[in-house]
Amino acid sequence: MAFKNFKVETDADGIALVTWDIPGRSMNVLDTQTIEELGAIVDQTTADAAVKGVVITSGKEAFSAGADLSMLEGMNKTFADALKASGAEAAQRMLFDESRKLSLTLRKIETSGKPWVAAINGLALGGAFELTLACHYRVASDNPKTRLGLPEIKVGLFPGGGGTQRLPRMLQPQDAMQMLLKGDQINLTKAKAQNIVGAVVPAADLIQTAKDWIKAGGKAVAPWDEKGFKLPGGPVYSKNGMMIFPAGNAIYRRETYDNYPAARAIMQCAYEGLQLPMDAALRVESRYFAHILQTKEAAAMIRSLFLSMQELNKGARRPPNVPPTKVKKLAIIGAGFMGASVGYVSARAGIDVVLIDRDQESADRGKGHAKSVIDDLIRKGRAKETDRDAILSRISATADYNVLKDCDLIIEAVFEDRKVKAETYAKAQPLLKPDAIFASNTSTLPINSLAEEFKDQGKFIGIHFFSPVEKMMLVEIIVGKNTGDVALATALDYVRVIGKTPIVVNDSRGFFANRCVLRFTAEGLEMLMEGVPPAMIENTAKMAGMPVGPLSLSDEVALDLVLKIMKATEADLGANAIDQSQKKLLVEMVEKQGRFGRKNGKGFYDYPDKGKGQKSLWSELSGLQPKHLDPDTLDIEEMKQRFLVVQAVEAARTVEDHVITDPREADVGSILGFGFAPFTGGTLSYIDFMGTKKFVELCHRLEAKYGSRFTPPKLLEDMAARGETFYGRFPPKKAAA
């Protein structure tokens, strides 16, 4: 039988080599056709007496990154149709049967009576890793890039192909739960030490090693199917088991605040499944998997963190009429922490970088930052000496602006001050080559007003990085009213090369990300002024799904910078544009108490010297509160809603203001840029999945109690009246090929 996605060749020893190689794709994925073909191959090789064993490998550079999540999205649409046509019971049965097709196929491999070996030649994640776990043995080619893992939790799902059952039967419970609940990916050294992989061999020996294991009498029975099998961590109801699961529940609550149904389902699957024989355990997993597929959290996270992010990374917003551009040489004016970090990630991506600052010493310090980042990676074993030499050879440092003459892209990263930026532009412009693109890394100052200092505004654009640049995946590209398509295409092509995710926004004070996140930090200050205990403010924000509390985030941004932004906004827009009580608090903190945030070791928190304990809330902070509320009288759910709603309302305003024109960018940007509760799918998905009408009603309740910052914009009122969603009213454009 011929297959589209697999090639099957049986050698003279009766060993079938199954090569997974989907035509026209750079990476193998588990889609409907692949799963069907794999099932047919299992049936065929099991029935063929001439086949003594099977080796499965990949014809690509990697084994596979796992399931095609758009297949799961399609499954949910089919479920919704079946629900309308046939009722709940029939629809649930259909979803259960469809969602466990892979699980049943993998179990057929395991119980085929013939030894299967996974020959892993690179990355194997998700369902593809589950495929290797169902084989009786695993061998991997020696590839430092290879990672094995089950990252489904990161998109609101969990492994549905047996991963929650096989992994805890192979590893100690703590190690298995770590991989399942965190989505951690492990390298081959760790996989070998944990006996997930039996051998790591040179690439040229991979297939032969796999075949040799079969020829040497490799067992065609999984350990858990043998009589007398004992769980590595002992039975669930044993002394050891009782130390694992109750503690695991506590850790789960601490880490997730029960916001992630998939994480809860993993705990349930492992706890229940480990008390059952494998076939029954897999049915338990499939039932939970079918349930999780129907949750709004899974739908939201799959859409934003997989599908939308993939589309934006592929250039969904790139002008189609501009040929591909390439930045060979990049100049960064301003070699401070931000500029130096941008230089480092650019050089790491293979771009020649020149750091320019007011004097040679400052420029050299910027290059020194890049060296310290790589040195730290080398110390941690995540980079080699040769990587450092290669990256540093691409970075030069100077105080001479004449180097701009042969640069394709210039990024200005000087102090957030109009006058300083204007002086920089005046100095740089006469030296630019005709087709050079000039970008500002401003975080709040409107691009249109900065562009007034620039002669050719068509070549002027905003490229806003987030700190720390090395870790933050988002880049906000800001288009001014006169920015040309070539400038936009160049910025997007550059961001793609450095491996970041771009969102394109139109100009506005604070653009998108800062407009929303400043609402979050301001709400924390508002609660402080209301008399809410500081620890309660921080904990409630984390319960709502934010990665850190608003006071902690303010410290990270720097309180003196927050005050500076406040004063600049007041100067431009008048006293009513800011909250005067919050300004008074920050003046007290910054100007009178000298508390600037983490950078000087004291802000809303006190910070110990490095390595000497944890930060703690400043003991005198409550003394700056005008009054103190009794925590027992406060509504925790309402406080959580305040944190999320105030940001989501601002996101809706950015749509009304035409700052955001594609809902994917608000959702992906809010999660990657400032950690907006990932389980919601982002700021606009939060509204869509709640229902626009219900969200607007919630806004009005909060508005009546707390003020106009919760007032829904007219756009949102209109959408609520018509029963519209953001993704329905503003359908995303298709990604460019």
Secondary structure by P-SEA (a helix, b strand, c coil): cccccbbbbbccccbbbbbbbbcccccccccaaaaaaaaaaaaaaaacccccbbbbbbcccccccccaaaaaaaaaaaaaaaaacccaaaaaaaaaaaaaaaaaaaaaaaaccbbbbbbccccccaaaaaaaaaccbbbbccccccccccccccccccccccccccccccccaaaaaaaaaacccccaaaaaaaccccccccccaaaaaaaaaaaaccccccccccccccccccccccaaaaacaaaaaaaaaaacccccaaaaaaaaaaaaaaaccaaaaaaaaaaaaaaaaacaaaaaaaacccaaaaaaaaccccccccccccccbbbbccccaaaaaaaaaaaaabbbbbbbcccaaaaaaaaaaaaaaaaaaaaaccccaaaaaaaaaaccccccccccccccbbbbbccccaaaaaaaaaaccccccccbbbbbcccccccccccccccccccbbbbbbccccccccbbbbbbcccccaaaaaaaaaaaaaabbbbbbbcccccccaaaaaaaaaaaaaaaaaacccaaaaaaaaaaacccccaaaaaaaacaaaaaaaaaaaaaacccccccaaaaaaaaaacccccccccccccccbbbcccccbbbbcccccccccccccccccccaaaaaaaaaaaaaaaaaaaaaacccccaaaaaaaaaaacccccccccaaaaaaaacaaaaaaaaaaaaacccccccccaaaaaaaaaccccccccccccccc
